[in-house]
Amino acid sequence: MNRLDGLPPDQRAALALVVGQHKSYAQLAGALGIDDQAVHDRAHAALAMLAPALARRLTPEQRELVGEHVLGQAADPEQAERTEELLDSTPAAREWAAALEAELAPLASASETGATDPASAERASADGRHAGAEPSRRSVPSSRVGG
C-alpha cells in the first residue's frame, strides 16, 4: 500500500483531480460545489501527509510555495520565481518537492487512462481506488446453469 491509499477520500480526490486532470482549485470547486479554499486545503493537507517528516522541516510559507509548485497552482510569475529561488537555495524544500512528485506519480500516470469528471474521481477515491480505475471484475465461469 502506498501513502496515497492511506489518505482520507476527500484529500485523495482533491489530489487526483488537481494532479491527474490538471484542474485549478476554482474549476474543481465549481464542479464539486465547494469553496476553492476547501479544495486548496484538502490538497495541501494531503501533501503534508505524504511526506510528513520532510514537511516539518519547512515553514508554513515554504510548504505553501512548494505545494503550489508541485500541484501546478502557482498564482503568478512572482510566486513561481519565489518558489524557484526557494528550491534552488533550500535543500529541505527540494527534498520535499522530490518526495511529493514521487508520491504523486501514480496519479499523474493514471490521468492518461483515468476518470474524465470530478464525480468519478470522488467516487473512485471514496472506494479506495485510484481515480479512474475500474473495479476489478473477474470473469469466473459458473457451474450453475440457470437461476
Secondary structure, 3 states (H helix, E strand, C coil): CCHHHHCCHHHHHHHHHHHHCCCCHHHHHHHHCCCHHHHHHHHHHHHHHHCHHHHCCCCHHHHHHHHHHHCCCCCCHHHHHHHHHHHHHCHHHHHHHHHHHHHHHHHHHHCCCCCCCHHHHHHHHHCCCCCCCCCCCCCCCCCCCCC
